[in-house]
Amino acid sequence: MTATAALPAPKLSPFVAQPLAWLLALTVAHVLVRVALSPALKWDEAEQMLWSQQLSLGYGAQPPLYTWLQWGVNQVFGPSVLALSLLKHSLLALAYMLMWLAARELLGPRSAWWVAASLMLLPPLGWYSIRDQTHTILVAAMTCAAWWLLLRSVRRPGPANFAWLGLVCALGLLAKYSFALVIAAMLLAALSVPTVRRALFAPGWWWALVVGTLVVLPHGLWLLAHLGEATSGTLSKMQIQPQAQYGKGLLSLLDMVAGMLGLWALIAWLSFGKAWWRKPVTPAAPWAQQVFVRYLVLMVLALVGMVLFAGVTNFKGRWAVPLLCVVPLAAFAARPELAQHPKGGRFTAITLGVIALMLVAGGVRPWISALRGDVDELNHPAAALGTALQQAGVQAPLTIVGADHMIAGTLRTRFTQAHVVACGFPETEVGVCLAEQVRQAEAAGRGWLVLSRDDRGDPRWWDMAAKAVPDMAVHTIQLPFRMVREGVPPATYRYSWHPSPQSTAPQSTAPQSASSTPAS
């Protein structure tokens, strides 16, 4: 069970040999770019701004861990783009660092750097997480941690490592329910290898079970009581069809796998070519290779089984992240001699180029969206909207009701002391949701603001709202989108503001470029 860290390899710069420096620099760069880019929010960011207003054992279709962490970061930095970006990119850096640690259990520093950096070549993680993801990033970090601790526990079994492994598995379940599939495949693969099985049943193994159960139990009890709420969203995305749709399901599965691994495989092949197919001098650890291969076989069987026996016809690319992010580690562990490959520097250079390109692309995406004629959420003038609403008399204490969670979450970053709710889905409950929020706000002596946006909103929303809360005076604010070419129509927002009884502010003082119309 000895690692192959002693394999001779080219001398490394401290930047590559010790990943903390470049991970810190990359994290700071991404946070600075995101904060400078736009005060508006993307889909998952807005969702977290709403959910993190309070701690709860569950948040609808998603486990609670990411929102708990976001709540904690918000206590320090306030509900802001900075708080959102700090948590996201810190977790991305943590995932890369944990994968580096997992690789160091088997490989030397050069190959370990390649393994960790390879995560950035997996588009559902490396690129789409920069654009807008939350729970997927956290479950990726926990998956990397689980592989590290599994390899560590096999090489150095003991109660402490087992307890940490149990904790990480529990946190993975609290990050994303799909992590249960990772645990099942990982456990079956590990226990099927005699060397690994003996190590995992060393004295103290039960600490993993005890710690994991205690950590996940409170949310598990909540989940049992809210099973439909927690699973309905994912099941609908799978587009389960009882009639045979094998071709559609298998093509979607293939598309998910190709989208996950295609870019990395192409760069790995361009860098090392036929060296991938040569017989290795000696595997990094034969037992580890057996675990990796059996895990991947089990994972493929499970995914194909979902198509053939459960009728799943649709797979989202991000679902592959926890399931398949171990592939680069398995590949480089199977070919440890690549650390000596004369063209290894090519893989490093291309990877660094892709990382830099993603940083730049993340910073210019609102301009690109505008050039395509498709205004992005980040083009919305969130700061100017907050100022216009304040000029119209909107002030605390207040409840904000958004017609969709995007506008609601964005306004929470502008009115940080407000209670913010989205009443946009399902349509049949818009009136019930709005009436209840107005009732609670008035009972608590708070003002209330109702707001929608025209670019992505449902034109029927105000009709539904007016039936629940009649006689609302609806005003319009028009503001230019940010980072768009001339000629793009302005952003249009409709709102109705009702101050609290204690407030001296007028019910509506329409700001510049605003107009008033009664609700229909």
N, C-alpha and C positions, 0 to 999 in steps of 0.2 A: 504493500500500500504506500510505497514511497512516491513522491511527486517527481516530476522530471524537470524541476526548476534548475538543475545543474547542467542542463544541456547548453553547450556553448552557443553563443549568439552574439551578434554585433553589439558593440557598446552603445548603451542607451543614454540619451540626455535625461536629466532629472525630470523634465517636463513630461516625458513619456513613461519613465519608470515609476514615478510617483504621481498618480492621477489626481490627487487632491488639488494641486495648483491649477490645472487646466479645467477641472470641474468647477472650481470656485469662480474662475474667470468667465467661463461659459454661462454660469448661472447669473452672475452679476450683469453680464452683457444682455441676456435675454430679459431680465427684470427691467433694466434701464430702457430697452427698446419698447417693451410693452407699456410701461408707464408713460413714456414720451409719445407713443403712437396715438392713443385715443382714450378719452375718459369714458367712452361708451363700452358696453359689455357684449360678449358673445353669449351663445345659448347656455352652455354649462356654467359660465361665470355668473350670469343673471340668476340661474337656478340656485347656485350656492349663496348668493346675496339674500335670497328669500329664505331658504332653509336655515341658514346660520343665524337667524334672529333668535333662535332658542335651541336648547339642547333637547333631544328626544331620542327614544329608543329606536325609532324608525322614521324614515322619510319616504313614504310611498314605495316606489318600485326599486329604490336604491338602499343598500345597507348604510349605516350611519357614520362610519369611521371618518370618511373624508370631511363630512359636514362638521363633525366634532372638532377636527383639526382646524377647519376654517373658522369656526367659532372662536377657538383659542387665539388664532392669529389676529382675528378682528379685535379682540380685547386689547391687543398691543398697538396695532396700527390703524384701528378703525375700519369700518366697512368701506373698502376702497379698492381701486385697481392695484395699488401697491400690495395690499394684503393678499389679494387673489393671486397675483403673479409670484410673490415670494413663496407661497405655499406650493404652487404648482411646480415651479422650477427647482425648488429645494428637493421635492420628491423625485423629480426626474434625475437630478444629480445623485440622490440616494440610490435610485435604481441602478445607475451606471456604476456607482461605487460598490454596491453589493454584488453585482455581477463580476466586477474585477476581483473581489475577494473570493467568490466561488471559483473563478478561473485559477487564482493563485494556489488553491488547494491541489491543483493538478498540473499547472503549467508555469513556465517562467514569466518574468515581467513583460517581455515583449508580446508574447502570445496573449497574455492576460489583458494587456491594453487593447489588442485587436478585438478580443471577445467583448469587452465593455463598450468599445467604440462601435462595434457592430450593431448594438441596440439602436444607435442613431441612424442606421441604414435600413431599419425596419419602418417603412412609412407610417403604419398605424400608430407607432410610438414616437419615432423620431420627428415626423413632420406634423401629423394631425394633433399630437399633444401640444405642439407649439400653437397651433391654430385655436383649438378649443376642446380640451378634454380634462376630466377630473378623476373620476373613480378608476378609469383605465390606468392612469398613471400610478395611483396608489397600489392597485393590485399587481401591476408590473413590479413595483419595488418589493412587495411582499413575496412575489414569486421568485425574484432573484435572491432574496433573503432565505427563502425555504431551500433553494438548491444549495446555497452556500452552507447552511447549517446541516443539511443532510450529508453533504460531502465531509464536512468537518466532524460530524458525529460518527461517521464510519471510520475516519482516520484517527479520531481521538474521542471514543465513546465515554460518556460520563453524565451524571445527573444535570450539570449546568447546561451542557449543550442540548440535552433532551428537553429541558425546560424551555430554553430559548426557541427550539424548533416548534414545540407546542404553542408557544405564544405567537410566533410568526404565522403559523397556520390559522390560528384563531383570528388574528388581525387580517389575514387575507380573506377570510370569510366575511369579516365585517367591512371589507373594501368592495368586494364584488362576489355575488353568489356563485358565479361560474368557477370560482377558485375551488369549489368542492370537487369539480372534475379533475383539476390539477392534483389535489391531494390524493384522490382515489387512484389515478394512474401512477403517480409517483410512489405511493405506498405499495401497490401491487408489483410494480417493476422492481422496487428495492427488495421486497421480501422474496422475490423469485430468484435472487442471486444469493447463494449460500454464504459467501463471505460477508455480504452486506447484512443479511438477515441475522447472522451471529452478532455483528456489531450493534445492530439496532435493538437487540434483546439483551444487551449487557445490563448489569445492575443499574437501576435508576431509570430504566426506559419508561416506566409508568409516569414519570414527571411530565412527559409530553402530553399524555392523555389528561392528566389532572389539570395542568395549567390551561391547556386549550379549552377544556370543557368549562372551567370557571369563567374564562374571559368571554366566551361566546354565549353562555347560558342566558344572560338577561335579554339580549337581542333575540335569541332563539325562541324564548317564550313569547316575546312580542310578535315574532314572525308567525308562530302558530296561530295567533289570534287575528292576524292580518294577511293570511296567505294569499287570498285573491288579489288584494291591493298590491302586494309585493311582486306578484308573478304575472299579472295580466299584461303589463306593458311589454315585457320581454317575449311572452308567448305570442303576442300580436305581431311583433317584429319578425318572429320566425316564420310567419305566414304558414302555419301548419294546415295542411290540406289532407283530409282523409282519403281522397282518391289518389291513385298512384301518380306522382309527379317526380319520379326518380331522376329524370334527365334534368329538370329545372333545379332540383335540390343539389345534385352532384355538380352541376356547372357552377352554382353559387358557391359551393364549398371549395371547388377548385379555384375560383376567382378570389376567394378569401385567402387561401394559402399562397397563391401567386402574388397577390398584393402585399402580403406580409413578408415573403422571403425573396421575391424576385430581384429587387435592387441589390440586396446583400449578395445573393448568389452570383449575379452578373459581375459585381466588383471583385468578389473573391475569385471568380474564374479568370477575369482579366489580369489579376495580380499573380496568381499562382498556377494557372493553366492545368497542365496534365499532372502536376504534382499531387493534386487531390486524389488521383486514381492509382498512384504508385503504392506499392505495399509499404506500410510504415515500418520504420526501423524498430520501434517498440511503442505500443500504445502508452499514453500518459498513465493510465491505470486501467487494466483489463476489466476489473469489476465495475468501474465507472462507465466504461463503454457499454457493458451489458445493460446497466441500468438505463442509460440514455436511449439505446436502441429499443429496449422493451417498452420504455415509457412512450416513445414516439409511435411505436406499433399500436399500443393500447389506445393512444389518443386518436390515431387515424381510424381505428375500428369503432371507437365511440362516436366520432363525427359522422362516419358513413352510416352507422347504425341509426343515428338521429334522422337521417334521410330515409332509409329503407323501412324502419319500423315505427318511427314517430311522425313521419310525414312532413318533416321540416323542409321548407323550400327556399329559405332565405337566410344567409349568414352575413352579418356585418363584419367589416374588416377589423374593427377594433376588438372583436371577440377573440381573435386569434392571438392577441398580445400575450396574455398569461399562459395560453396553451402551448405556444410555439417559440417563445423568446429564448428557450434553452438551445435551439438548433445551432447557433454559432458556437456556443460552448462545446456542444457535442462534436461539432465538426473539427474545431481546432484541437480538441483533446484527442481525436482520432488520428491527427497528423501533427504531433508535437515537433517533428523535424522541420516544419515550415518556419519555425523561429530562425532557422539558419538559411532560409531561402534567399538567394541573391536579389530577388525582386520584391522582397518583403516591404521595402521602403515604398514601393508603388502603392501597396494597399494602405499604408499609413497616409501617404500624400493624398490619394483619392478620397479617403475617409475625411481627412481634415478639410479638403475642398468642399465636400458635400455638407459638412457641419457649418462651414462659413457661408455657403450658399443658402442654407436654411435660415440662418440668422438674418441675412440680408432680405430674403424673401418674406420672412415674418414681419420685417419692418416696412415693406412696401406693399403689402397685400391690399390695403384699402385703396391705394392708387390704382392697382391692377384691376380690382373689382370695378372701380369707377370707369376706367377706360373701356372695360367690356360692356359698360352700360348697365351693370347690375350693382346697384348701391348696396354695400355691405353694412352690417350692423355697426361696424366701427366707424363708418362715415357719419353716423348720427351726431349732431351737435349737443352732446349731453350737458356739457358745462353751460353753454348758452341757454339751453332749455331750463336748467335749474335757475339761472339768473332771471330769465323772463318770468318764470312762475313766482319767484320772490318779489319781483316788481309788481306782479298782479296781486300781491298780498298774502301769498301762501306762506304760512309760518307754523311753527310748533306751538302747542301739541297738535299732532294731526295723524290721521290714518290716510294712507295712499292706496287707492284701488286702481290697478292697471288692467287694461283690456287684454294684455298678454304678459307673460312673465318676463319678457325681454325689457319692456319699458318699465315694469314695476321694479325689477332688480336694479336697473340703471338709476332710477330715482332714489333708491336707498343709499347710493353713494353720494347723492347730492343733498338729501335730507336724512342725515345719519341717525337722528333721534326719532324718526317716524316709524310707525307700525305699517308695514307694506305688505300688500296681498295682491295676487293676480286672480282675477275672476274671468278667465277666458276659456276654460275647458272643464268639463264638456259644455257645449252650447246650451243644453237643456237646463243647466244649473247656474247660468250667468245671473239671472234675476235673483235667485235665492241667495247666491253668494254676496251680491252687491247689497241687497236689502239687509242681510245679517251684519255686514261690516259697517253700514251706515248706522244701524241700531246700536251696535256696540260702541262706535265712536261717540255718538250723541249721549249714550248713557254714561260714558267716561268723561264727558265734557271736552272731547277733542274735536277739532275741525276735521273735515274730510275732503279729500281731493280725488276726483275720478278723472282718468286720463287715458287716451288712446293715441295711436299713431296711424296715419293713413297708408303708409307705404306697404305694410304687411298686415294691416288690420282687417277685420271682417266688417264690411259696411253696415251689416245688420246689428252690430253690437250695441250701438246707442239706442236703437229701437227696443232691443231686449232690456237694456238698462232703464229706459224711460218707463216701461211697464212696471218695473219693480219700485222705482223711485221717481214718481211723477214730478213735473214742474221744475226740473233741473235746467238752469240756464247754461247752455253749452257755448264756450268761447273757443276761438281758433288762434293758434300761434303758428306762424310760418317762419322758418329759419333756414338759411342755406346749409346744405350738407357740407361737411368738411372733406377736403382733399378730392374734389371732383372738378371736372372741366366746366367751363362756362356753358350755359344752356341747360344744365340739369335742373329740373323743377325742384323747388325747395321742399324741405321736410315739413309736413303738416301734422300738427298735434291738436287734438280737441280735448278740452278739459272743462270740468265744473268744480268750482271751489266754494266750500261752505265753511266759514271760520267757526271756531268754537265760541260759545256764549261769552267767555271771558276776554276774547280777542277784541281789540279795537280796530283791527284791519277791516276794510270794506269787503263785502262778499265777492266782488269782482272789480278789479281795476285792470282793464285790459292793457297789456304792454304794447309797445310799438309793434306794428305789423300783425296785430291781432284783431279779430272781429268777434261779435257775439251773435248767437242765434238760439232761439228756444229749442229744447229737445222735442222731437216729434212724438 
